[in-house]
């Protein structure tokens, strides 16, 4: 359970660092004039995944605390 908690936390941090709402992603540093940019739907999808990861992180945290109090 703790391993899953760590993985979700690290994944959430990584996704937050990748996400840039202004649209300047890692590709823009490499390919300035490239068509491969982040679209609005991609940003919204990434933000949805981040919100889901945060929810899972908090849920696992609450379940872990409750499990400690029960035992």
VENPE-V711795 format. One record per run of one state. SS is the DSSP state (alpha for helix, beta for strand, coil for the rest). FROM is the first residue (numbers start at 1). TO is the last residue. If there is no record, write none. Layout:
# VENPE-V711795
ss=SS from=FROM to=TO
ss=SS from=FROM to=TO
This chain:
# VENPE-V711795
ss=coil from=1 to=1
ss=alpha from=2 to=18
ss=coil from=19 to=25
ss=alpha from=26 to=30
ss=coil from=31 to=39
ss=alpha from=40 to=70
ss=coil from=71 to=71
